C-alpha cells in the first residue's frame, strides 16, 4: 500500500495537461526547402526539442492562446514563429546567417513578453515581415530594415540620422538599456552587429509604456539569447572594410560572441583623388582631408543556468570620425567615442511569470574642431565710424581666422526592474521601475567675435558707438568655458494587455511616470512629473479570404516626454533669469491598415498626427550677454505612408515605400532674426525644421536568377531639406584701431528655400559557394555605394561666410564620390 502514492503520481504525469494540445513544427532550409535534422526548437515555456530526420518536432502548447517558439540550427540565423490556434502543423524556415545569402535582420511587430504575449503592437503596422532585406554594404547594419519604413525620414536617406515623423530624434533601447546615439557617422551606420541580434523593432507611433525618454520614435533592439551548438567563425574582407566574429558555446546552455568592425576608406579616397584631375565628377574627393572611419568591438554572452534563470552580458566600444577642408578657408573635423556594458537577469518563478533585472553603465564623447578663415576687403562703411571719438570715412578691411573646439560627453548608470504576468486567456499584466543617472559635460574654446545690441555698455571697451537699435556691436573675445549638468531620473510603468485567440483583437493600455532632477553650475532644478498614458488597439479584420491571407487594422495614441532638449539647453551655459525645468512633451496618434496576400506580398497604409509642446530652447538675452531659456516651444506634425513589399520570393525580394511628412515648429519668444551673433534656426513664426523633407521614396530589390548568384540594389529619393534664410544686418565692429559699421549675414529659419534632393543608389553582385556536406560557406561580391553621388552629392551641414552670405561646402560623413569595393566573406 505504501507504493500507491508513487504509482498514482506516475499516472498523473502520464495524463496530458488539461487545456493543452500537440502541434508539429517542421524546420526547413528557407532557400532549398530541405529539412534540417537536429534543429533545436525552444518552446514558449523554456523547454526545447530537436528535429528528427525529417526536421519535425512535436510540442505541447496551450489550447487557449497563441504562443511563440524559436528555432535555431548551426550556421543559420534563429527565427521566431507564432503558433496560432487554427493549425496543428507549422513550417519554420531558417536562412543561412549573416550576409551570406543577402539575409538581413528580422524587423517585426512589438511583442512585450515572448511567453504567449498578446500582439500589443502599440505602433502603426506594416513593419513586419522584411525577412531578408537587401544589404548592399559589405558589413551588416541593424538599422537598414528601419530606414525604408514609412514615416522614417533620413536627411541623406541612407547616410544620416533618422527623423521619425518630423520629430527629429530616435531613442534606441537594447534589452532595456537606453542608448542615445546608436550610430556611427551621425546616422550612416548603426552600432549593432547583425549577428548578435534577435530582432529590431521600429516604433513610430504610440509605443509601449515600458519605454520612454523620447518624444519621437523608438528603436527596440533585442539581443540574441541563443548561441550555436558548435564554434562558428565568420570573416569579411573588402577594399574598404573588414569585420569578423567568433561564437563559442558553453555546455549547450549558453555561449559568447565577439565581433569587430574596421573601415579603411583611405585607399578608395586616394584612388579617387588620383584620377580627379581627369574626371571632374571625382573632384569633391579633394575636400576630404580624412576619410570617414569606424573602429568597433562588441561582446555578447549569455548562460541559461536552469529553464527558469538566464543571464546576459553585453559590451561595446566604438569610435568614428571624419575631416573635411573645402580649400576656401573652412575646415571641419569630427570624432565620436562610445562604450557601454550591461547585464540582464531573467527569472521565471513559474511558467506564467517573469522577473527581469538589468544594470549597466556607459560613456560617450563627441568632439568638433572647426577652422574658418574669412578675408573681408574694402567694404564701405554702412554708417558712422569712430576712432577715439573722431568720425572716419572710407572702407573697412578685416581678416578673420577662427579656430574653435567643442566637446560634449556623458557618463551614465542605468538600472531596471520588471515583472510580467501572463494571466491566461490572452491577458497580460506588467509593471516596472527604472533609474538613470548621468553626468553631462561640455567644453568649448578658441577665439570668437561676440556681438551685442549697440548701446549696451561693455566694460572692456570705452569707445562710443551709434545708438542704433537695428545695429549690433562686435568685438574680439575669447570663446571658451563650458559646464556640467548632473541629472537623476526615475520612472515607473504599469500596463495591461489582451490578445484574443487567433489574433482577432489585441489591446494594450499603459501608464508611465517620469521624473527628473538637475544640478550643475548655477543650476538646481526639479522638473515636474510627466504622466504619460498610452493605448493601442489591433484588429484582425479578415483571414484567408480568397487572395488575402489577412487584413488588419491598428490604432494607437499616447503622451511622451524627454529631458534631452532641456539638458542640451542647460549645457549651453550663461543662462539668466528664471526658467522652468519642464521636459519636452508630445502627443501622438496614428492608425494603419495592413494587407497580407497569399503570395507573400504585403501592403501597408498608415497616417499619423503628432503635437509637440513644452519644447526647450534658448536665445540671447537682449539686455546683456547671457542667454534665456524657455520651455514653450511648439510643433505640429502629420503625414502618411505607403509600403508594398515582397519579402520572401524565390527569385525576387524587395519593397517600395513612400512617405509624406509635414512638420512645422515655433518658438514663441524667439527674437525672429539673426541676433547677438547667434547662428540660429529659431523663429517666433511657424517654420520647417532644418531636417524636414516633404517626400521620401525608397526602393530595394534583390534578384536571384541562380541559386548561388544574386544582384541587390537600393535606390532612394528624398526631397530637399528646408534651408534657413540668410538675412543681412548691420554690425558695429570694435577692433583694436577703429570702430566701424559693416553689413553681416545671419541665418534664420522660416524661409522657403530647399536644398537639392538626394538620390542614393547602392548595387551589389554576390556569388555564393557552399558544400552540402561541408561546414564552410563563402561569398564573393563586388559593390558600388553612392553610385549617383557625382550627380547628386550627399547633403551636409552647410557653412556660410557671415561677411558675404556665400554658402560653403557642407560637412557629411558620406564620401562625395562613388565607392567601388570588392570583397569576400568566409564562415565556418
Secondary structure, DSSP 8 states (H G I E B T S, - for coil): -TTHHHHHHHHHHHS--TTEEEEEEEEEETTT--B-TT-EEE-TTS-EEE--TTSEEEEEEESSS-EEEEEE-TTB--EEEEE-SS-SEEEEEE-BSTTTTT----B----S-TTT------S-S----BTT----SSS--TTHHHHTSTTEEETTSSSS-EEETTS--EEEEETTEEES--EEGGGTEES--GGGEEEEEEE-SS--TT--S-SSEEEEEEE-----SS-EEEEEEESSEEEEEEEEEETTTEEEEEEEEEE--HHHHHHHHHTTTT-GGGGGGGGEEEEEEEEEEEEEEEEEEETTEEEEEEEEEEEEEEEEE-SSSEEEEEEEEEEEEEEEEEEEEETTEEEEEEEEEEEEEEEEEEEEEEEEEEEE-SS-EEETTEEE-SEEEEEEEEEEEEEEEEEEEEEEEEEEEEEETTEEEEEEEEEEEEEEEEEEEEEEEEEEETT---TT--------TTEEEEEEEEEEEEEEEEEEEEEEEEEEEEE-GGGSEEEEEEEEEEEEEEEETTEEEE---EEEEEEEEEEEEEEEETTEEEEEEEEEEEEEEESHHHHHHHHT--B-S------EEEEEEEEEEEEEETTSEEEEEEEEEEEEEEEEEEEE-TTSSSEEEEEEEEEEEEEEEEEEEETT-SSEEEEEEEEEEEEEEE-TTS-SS-BTTB-----SS-B--TT--SEEEEEEEEEEEETTEEEEEEEEEE---B--EEEEEEEEEE-SS-EEEEEEEEEES----B---B--EEEEEEEEEE-TT-S-EEEEEEEEESTTTTTS----EEEE-TTT--EEEEE-SS-SS-EEEEEEEEE-
